[in-house]
């Protein structure tokens, strides 16, 4: 829908100033038309004022509807609930949290096909096999008949991950980051029997 806006010059001249397209409640100005040179600045000023008013209203409405923006350093979502826990020989209580696609149960149960707490807990019930600060590595073996695979469990025994993206909360430990079978991306199905 197009309309014509009339602008009256301070000296009383009437000029056809602006064509506008109305889309919903938003008016989009398409340009000046038939403005006399002496009132061109007045016409332009009114158009710019109207555009800036509409832009400010649009920005304010967007901010209200969208809500406050999350900080750029916001941690990714992860499930902190412990699916299983195991105490190692040194008395460390190590949780295996639900996590997400990057760490914890949700990560390794899909990507690495370890779907039983007992597989993780057997390895965690032994001594630490490799230690680098708060990063602990536990090794275990799954044996079924003549088949055998080495299971490696990586634990972050600290409140936060080494990159600081995940925080278990005051007095808590991150726990199991991942579990996998050595030399393969997915563990064989028989380990979950």
Secondary structure, 3 states (H helix, E strand, C coil): CEEEEEEECCCCCEEEEEEEEEECCEEEEEEECCCCHHHHHHHHHHHHHHHHHHHHHHHHHHHHHHCCCCCCCCCCCCEEEEEEEEECCCCCEEEEEEECCCCCHHHHHHHCCCCCHHHHHHHHCCCCCEEECCEEEEEEEEEECCEEEEEEEEEECCCECCCCCCECCCCCCCEEEEEEECCCCCCCHHHHC
